[in-house]
Every structure is written in structure tokens, then in C-alpha cells.
């Protein structure tokens, strides 16, 4: 058998093995990815100790970056959560948009809040606002919940420093600044289509009242406008600093700036994700922590709690790094690239399809993203794509990981529980919303790819 075909077959079998381990045997995704990587290495004829060395290298290379970024991002999100920042942001955005455009305000709130805060946490924090708006208007709760969820779901999947796109960027070696740019460019239209537009439609088809067990408390104290400005600044600061570094690097490459100039070096330094998130976290610790009356010991406890769920994402991402490394060193990635070239399959399409298949079958968006990124990374390395194109491929993976959330996804059950709707209604609402995000996102990515080399 031709070596290229053989390596392509064992790569395909490794995906099948991964799915069987996760779905049928209920093996943790981290261990499943480790076993799938080992299978590829051994089946390709890699010497035993070389396999161990490459597993270690793959894990170490990615964790050196992802641990710091995800860890700092989790702490920043926790500070926003405990300080009441999400509610303050929502209050002023809704007030600014006006009562008639509340759904657009909720979409934008979800889009911004989910940058530092995990989707499930952000939704739980803001669901009382959805209950209150529904009670006041008498409309279906879906009219307000779907726009909020759409904004959150898009940012959670598309825009760093949320863990998923950060992991994809690191595995495929895409620039985070470009990931942020395309995440916003692609994500905002997706949020609008899946949020206010779909939300208005589905809320007329399915009436969902406020759950009967919900008790309404007296109106809370109106937050200060100064708090809103500070929270908006803290959330956007790391993004702006990362974009500053990306922009300065572009200008150096085009010859408009001297790469040796002190200010260029400073922009690159403070715009590195490590420094950008460190600065934002320190500012948040002071203004959302100490200034809000929290003690140093409490802030330490918040950090400990924030890092617990982040640890799970970190080890799964590390396993994705192992998978990528084994594909590269075994030659399987090169074989995959040859198959793509021979059959004229664009990597941007294959990246999306791989993420879709894994997402639908096993449910976890994170596993879908890191696996698809691990498979497509060697192909990108072989074809030497530009930074913008690599970022677009990363967004394609993110879009694929959103599709058809159903009963094997924890997000499905979270939405069902807090909206108090049936499984069928959750499929008609949340699942369709996620699929709209996925398909519209992929179509926009394809369109953009025609203009970027």
C-alpha cells in the first residue's frame, strides 16, 4: 500500500478511536487524545522512545503558552463575575439602546461579557435579567434569551482570549491579533442573524413564560456609570493591546516602522497576550476587587476558584498539542496535506468539516476544536499560509465546533434548565441557534478567503 494512503488511513482511524473512547467507553477526552496520539505514532512505525519524546514535546510546547493565557483570562473573568460587572454592563447597554432595541442590547451584552467570562457562568449571572424583562413585557422569554445566548456563543467560540480560539490559534500557530479581528468581523453578523433576527422569529412560534418558581426581588441599587466605563475598559484593554502588537508588526513588515525602534519593541511587549492579560488582570484586581471592598485573601480565593475549571481546558488543549506533534513527526500530517492537494480540498473546508463531525458525534466544542486544529496544523505548515489566512482557518474550526449542539452537550442542558423548556423546544431554539452561527460563520469565512491569500 502507498505510504501516503496508509498514513491517511491511520489518521482517520485515530479519529474513530477517539470518538469510540469518548462516546462508547466514556474515557476522559484528555486520555482519549493521548491514546489516539499514541496509536498514530505506533502505527506509523515511530520508535518507542521517540514517541514518548514527541508526546512530551507536543504537550510542553502548547502548555507554555496556553496555561498563562487561559489562567489569566479565567481570573479576569472571575473578577468581573464577583464584582457584579456583567450586570452593570448589561444595565447601561440596554439603557443606551432603548426599550425598543433591547434584543440588540442583549446580543451586544452577551458578545462583550463572554470575552472574559465562560458562557455558562455568564448566562447564569444574566438570566435574572431575562426573567425580569420577560415578566415586564409579557413576551416569550425566547425573545430576550436567544439574542443574549447568541452573543455569548459567538464570542465564546470565535474571539480570544476565550480558551477555545486561543487553543486553536496556538495549535495552528495563528496570530491572536488576526484571530480577534476575524472573530469580530465574522462573529458580529452571526450574532445578529442567530440572535435578534432568529430570536424574534422563534419567540412568535414558541411561547416560553418565566418559570413559575422564580421569585422577583426588589430592584437592586442602580449601578454607577463610572463602573460601566471601568468594566468596559477592563474587558477591551487586553484585546486592544494585542491588536496594537499585531498592527505594529504589520507596519514593520510593510516598511512603515523601524522594527528596532524602542516604541515598536514596547508595543510588541505589552501587546503580547501574557503582558496584555497581566495588565488587565492587575487593573481589574484593583478597581473590581479592592475598590469594591474585597480583601486580598478574598481575591486569592476567587483566583483559586477561577483556575479550577480552567485546568480542564488546559490539559485537553495540551493533549491536542500532543496529537498535532505526533501527526507532524510521523509524517501523517504531510500525508494528509498530499491527499488534500490531490483531491483539491481546501484546508479551510476540511478544517470546518472535521470540527463539525467531531462536535456532532461527541458533543464537546473544546474537543472538536483542538482535534480539528491538531489535524489541520501539519497541512498549514506544509502549505505556508499567511497569518490572516491561518486565522481564517482558525475561525472556520471555531464555526464548525458550534454546530448542532444537542443532548451530548452540557450547554444544551444548561439552556433547557434555566429556560425551563422541553428537550424538543431546546432543539428548536438553542440547537437551531448554534447551527445558524456555525453555517453563517463558515459562509462568511469562505467569502473572506477569496480576498485573502
C-alpha positions in Angstrom: 0.0 0.0 0.0 1.2 3.5 -0.8 2.7 5.2 2.3 0.6 8.3 1.9 -2.6 6.4 1.7 -1.6 4.3 4.7 -0.8 7.3 6.9 -4.1 8.9 5.8 -5.9 5.8 6.9 -4.3 5.6 10.3 -5.1 9.3 10.9 -8.7 8.6 10.0 -8.7 5.6 12.3 -7.3 7.7 15.1 -10.3 9.9 14.9 -12.6 6.9 15.0 -10.7 5.6 18.1 -11.0 9.0 19.8 -14.8 9.0 19.2 -15.2 5.4 20.5 -13.2 6.1 23.6 -15.1 9.3 24.4 -18.6 8.3 23.5 -18.8 4.5 23.9 -16.3 3.8 26.7 -16.7 7.2 28.4 -13.0 7.7 28.7 -12.0 11.3 29.5 -11.1 13.5 26.5 -7.6 14.1 27.7 -6.8 10.4 28.0 -8.6 9.7 24.7 -6.5 12.2 22.8 -3.3 10.8 24.4 -4.3 7.2 23.3 -5.2 8.4 19.8 -1.8 10.2 19.5 -0.1 7.0 20.7 -2.0 5.0 18.1 -0.8 7.2 15.3 2.8 7.1 16.5 3.0 3.4 16.9 1.0 2.6 13.7 3.3 4.9 11.7 6.4 3.0 12.9 7.7 5.7 15.2 10.3 4.2 17.7 9.0 3.8 21.2 11.2 6.5 22.9 10.8 8.9 20.0 7.0 8.6 20.6 7.4 9.5 24.3 9.7 12.4 23.4 7.2 13.8 20.9 4.3 13.4 23.2 6.2 15.4 25.9 7.3 18.0 23.3 3.8 18.4 22.0 2.3 18.9 25.4 5.1 21.2 26.6 5.2 23.4 23.6 1.5 24.3 23.8 1.2 24.5 27.6 3.9 27.1 27.8 1.6 29.5 26.1 -2.0 28.3 26.8 -1.6 27.9 30.6 -0.7 31.5 31.1 -3.3 32.9 28.7 -6.2 30.7 29.9 -5.2 31.1 33.6 -5.1 34.9 33.5 -8.3 35.1 31.4 -10.1 32.9 33.9 -9.1 35.1 36.9 -10.1 38.3 34.9 -13.5 36.7 34.2 -14.0 35.7 37.9 -13.3 39.3 39.0 -15.9 40.5 36.5 -18.3 37.9 37.9 -18.0 38.6 41.6 -17.9 42.4 41.2 -21.3 42.5 39.5 -19.6 43.8 36.4 -21.8 41.7 34.0 -25.0 43.1 35.4 -23.6 46.7 35.3 -22.6 46.3 31.7 -26.0 44.9 30.8 -27.8 47.7 32.6 -26.1 50.5 30.7 -26.0 48.9 27.3 -29.8 48.2 27.5 -30.4 51.8 28.7 -28.3 53.1 25.9 -30.1 51.2 23.2 -33.5 51.9 24.5 -36.5 49.7 25.2 -37.4 49.0 21.5 -33.9 47.7 20.8 -33.5 45.6 23.9 -32.8 42.4 22.0 -29.9 44.1 20.2 -28.6 45.4 23.5 -28.7 41.9 25.0 -26.9 40.4 22.0 -24.1 43.0 22.4 -24.1 42.4 26.2 -23.6 38.7 25.6 -20.9 39.4 23.0 -18.9 41.6 25.4 -19.4 39.7 28.6 -18.4 36.3 27.2 -14.9 37.7 26.2 -13.6 37.2 29.8 -16.4 35.1 31.3 -17.2 31.5 30.4 -20.5 31.1 28.6 -22.3 29.0 31.3 -21.2 31.4 34.1 -22.2 34.5 32.1 -25.6 33.0 31.3 -26.3 32.1 34.9 -25.3 35.6 36.0 -27.6 37.4 33.5 -30.6 35.0 33.4 -32.4 37.0 36.2 -32.3 40.0 33.8 -34.0 37.9 31.1 -36.7 36.8 33.7 -37.3 40.4 34.6 -37.6 41.7 31.0 -40.0 38.8 30.2 -42.1 39.5 33.2 -42.4 43.2 32.3 -43.1 42.7 28.6 -45.3 39.6 28.6 -43.4 38.3 25.6 -41.9 34.9 25.2 -38.7 34.5 27.1 -37.0 33.4 23.9 -37.4 37.0 22.6 -34.7 38.0 25.1 -32.8 34.8 25.8 -31.8 33.9 22.3 -30.1 37.2 21.5 -28.1 37.0 24.8 -27.1 33.4 24.1 -26.2 34.1 20.5 -23.8 36.9 21.5 -22.2 34.7 24.2 -21.9 31.6 22.0 -20.2 33.5 19.2 -17.6 35.2 21.4 -17.1 32.0 23.4 -16.1 30.2 20.2 -14.6 32.9 17.9 -12.7 35.6 19.9 -9.6 35.2 22.1 -8.8 35.3 25.0 -11.6 32.7 25.5 -9.9 29.3 25.8 -11.3 27.7 22.6 -9.9 30.1 20.0 -6.7 30.6 22.0 -6.1 26.9 21.9 -6.8 26.8 18.1 -4.5 29.7 17.5 -1.6 28.1 19.4 -2.0 24.7 17.8 -2.1 26.0 14.2 0.3 28.9 15.0 -2.1 31.7 14.1 -1.6 35.2 15.3 -4.0 36.1 18.1 -4.5 39.6 16.8 -5.7 38.4 13.5 -7.9 35.8 15.3 -9.5 38.7 17.2 -10.0 40.8 14.1 -11.7 38.0 12.1 -13.5 36.8 15.2 -15.2 40.2 15.4 -15.7 40.6 11.7 -17.3 37.1 11.3 -18.9 36.9 14.7 -20.9 40.1 14.8 -23.0 39.2 11.7 -23.5 35.7 13.0 -24.7 37.1 16.4 -27.2 39.4 14.6 -28.6 36.6 12.4 -28.8 34.0 15.2 -29.7 36.5 17.9 -32.2 39.3 17.4 -33.4 38.1 14.0 -33.9 34.4 14.8 -35.0 35.3 18.4 -37.8 37.5 17.1 -38.9 34.7 14.7 -38.8 31.7 17.2 -40.4 33.7 20.0 -43.5 34.1 17.9 -43.6 30.3 17.3 -42.9 29.1 20.9 -44.2 31.0 23.9 -42.0 30.4 27.0 -43.1 32.2 30.2 -41.0 32.9 33.2 -40.6 29.7 35.3 -43.3 29.6 38.0 -40.7 29.1 40.8 -38.9 32.3 40.1 -39.3 35.0 42.8 -38.7 38.6 41.9 -36.8 40.7 44.4 -37.0 44.5 44.8 -35.0 46.4 42.3 -31.3 46.5 43.1 -29.4 49.7 43.5 -28.7 51.4 40.2 -25.0 50.9 39.3 -22.7 53.8 38.7 -21.9 55.0 35.2 -18.2 55.2 36.2 -18.4 51.4 37.0 -19.6 50.8 33.5 -16.7 52.7 31.9 -14.2 50.9 34.1 -15.7 47.4 33.3 -15.8 48.2 29.5 -12.2 49.4 29.7 -11.0 46.2 31.6 -12.7 43.9 29.1 -11.4 45.6 25.9 -7.9 46.5 27.2 -6.3 43.2 26.5 -7.9 43.0 23.1 -6.6 46.5 22.2 -3.1 45.8 23.4 -2.9 42.5 21.4 -4.2 44.4 18.3 -1.6 47.1 18.9 1.2 44.5 18.8 -0.3 42.9 15.6 -0.7 46.3 13.9 2.9 47.4 14.7 4.2 44.1 13.4 2.3 44.6 10.2 3.6 48.1 9.8 7.2 46.9 10.4 6.7 44.2 7.7 5.4 46.9 5.2 8.4 49.1 5.9 6.4 51.9 7.6 8.1 51.4 11.0 11.6 50.5 12.2 11.5 47.1 13.9 14.4 48.2 16.1 12.7 51.3 17.4 12.1 51.3 21.2 8.4 52.1 20.9 7.8 49.2 18.4 9.5 46.9 20.9 7.4 48.2 23.7 4.2 47.8 21.7 5.2 44.2 20.9 6.0 43.6 24.6 2.8 45.0 26.2 0.7 43.6 23.3 1.9 40.1 23.9 -1.1 38.1 25.3 0.9 37.4 28.5 1.5 41.1 29.2 -1.9 42.3 27.9 -3.8 39.9 30.2 -1.5 40.5 33.1 -2.0 44.3 32.9 -5.8 43.9 32.6 -5.9 41.4 35.5 -4.0 43.8 37.7 -6.2 46.7 36.9 -9.3 44.5 37.4 -7.9 43.3 40.8 -7.7 46.9 42.0 -10.8 48.5 40.5 -13.2 45.5 40.6 -11.6 44.0 43.7 -10.0 46.3 46.3 -12.1 49.3 45.3 -15.3 47.1 45.7 -14.3 46.2 49.3 -12.8 42.8 48.7 -9.7 41.8 50.8 -6.5 40.3 49.5 -7.5 36.9 50.9 -10.8 37.0 49.1 -9.2 37.8 45.8 -6.9 34.9 46.3 -9.9 32.6 46.9 -11.5 34.0 43.7 -8.4 33.2 41.7 -8.3 29.6 43.1 -11.9 29.1 42.1 -11.3 30.5 38.6 -8.4 28.2 37.9 -10.3 25.0 38.7 -12.4 24.9 35.5 -9.5 26.4 33.5 -7.4 23.4 34.4 -9.6 21.1 32.5 -9.4 23.1 29.3 -5.7 23.4 29.7 -5.0 19.7 29.8 -7.4 18.9 26.9 -5.6 21.6 24.9 -2.3 20.1 25.8 -3.5 16.7 24.5 -4.4 18.5 21.3 -0.8 19.7 21.1 0.4 16.1 21.5 -1.9 15.0 18.7 -0.5 17.7 16.4 3.1 16.8 17.2 2.7 13.1 16.5 0.9 13.9 13.2 3.8 16.1 12.2 6.7 13.8 13.3 5.1 10.6 12.0 4.5 12.1 8.5 0.8 11.6 8.8 0.2 15.4 8.6 2.2 15.6 5.4 0.2 12.6 4.0 -3.0 14.5 4.9 -1.7 17.5 3.1 -1.0 15.4 0.0 -4.5 14.0 0.0 -5.9 17.5 0.2 -3.8 18.7 -2.7 -4.5 15.6 -4.8 -8.3 15.9 -4.4 -8.2 19.7 -4.4 -9.8 20.1 -1.0 -9.2 23.5 0.6 -7.9 23.2 4.2 -10.4 25.8 5.3 -13.2 23.5 4.2 -11.6 20.4 5.7 -11.0 22.2 9.0 -14.6 23.1 9.2 -15.8 19.6 8.3 -13.6 17.8 10.8 -14.8 20.2 13.6 -18.4 19.6 12.6 -18.1 15.8 12.6 -16.4 15.6 15.9 -18.7 18.2 17.5 -21.9 16.4 16.4 -20.8 13.0 17.4 -19.2 13.6 20.8 -20.7 17.0 21.9 -17.7 18.9 23.3 -16.8 22.0 21.4 -13.4 22.1 23.0 -12.5 18.6 21.9 -13.8 19.3 18.4 -11.7 22.5 18.2 -8.4 21.0 19.5 -8.7 17.8 17.4 -9.5 19.7 14.2 -6.7 22.1 14.9 -4.3 19.2 15.6 -5.2 17.6 12.3 -5.1 20.7 10.1 -1.9 22.2 11.6 0.6 20.0 9.7 -1.3 20.8 6.5 -0.9 24.6 7.1 2.8 24.2 7.9 3.3 22.4 4.6 1.5 25.0 2.5 2.9 28.1 4.3 -0.2 30.2 4.6 -0.2 33.9 5.5 -1.1 35.0 9.1 -4.5 36.3 8.0 -5.3 33.0 6.2 -4.3 30.9 9.2 -6.5 33.0 11.4 -9.4 32.4 9.0 -8.8 28.7 9.1 -8.9 29.0 12.9 -12.3 30.8 12.7 -13.6 28.1 10.4 -12.7 25.5 13.1 -14.5 27.6 15.7 -17.6 27.8 13.5 -17.6 24.0 13.0 -17.4 23.5 16.7 -20.7 25.4 17.2 -23.0 23.3 15.1 -25.9 21.1 16.2 -25.5 21.3 20.0 -27.8 18.6 21.2 -28.2 16.1 24.1 -24.5 15.2 24.3 -23.5 18.8 25.0 -23.6 20.3 28.5 -24.7 23.7 27.1 -27.9 22.1 25.8 -28.9 21.0 29.3 -27.9 24.4 30.8 -30.3 26.3 28.5 -33.1 23.7 29.0 -32.8 24.0 32.8 -32.7 27.8 33.1 -35.4 28.5 30.4 -37.5 25.6 31.8 -38.3 24.2 28.4 -38.6 20.6 27.0 -35.9 18.8 25.1 -37.9 19.3 21.8 -38.1 23.0 22.5 -34.4 23.2 23.3 -33.6 21.5 19.9 -35.9 24.0 18.2 -34.3 27.0 19.8 -30.7 26.6 21.2 -29.7 23.9 18.7 -31.0 25.8 15.7 -29.4 29.0 17.0 -26.0 27.3 17.3 -26.4 25.8 13.8 -27.2 29.2 12.4 -24.0 30.6 14.0 -22.0 27.7 12.5 -23.3 27.9 9.0 -23.4 31.7 8.7 -19.9 31.9 10.2 -18.5 29.4 7.7 -20.1 31.1 4.8 -18.6 34.5 5.8 -15.2 32.8 6.3 -15.4 31.3 2.8 -16.3 34.7 1.4 -13.4 36.4 3.1 -10.9 33.7 2.0 -11.4 34.8 -1.7 -9.9 38.1 -0.8 -7.0 36.9 1.4 -4.0 35.0 0.2 
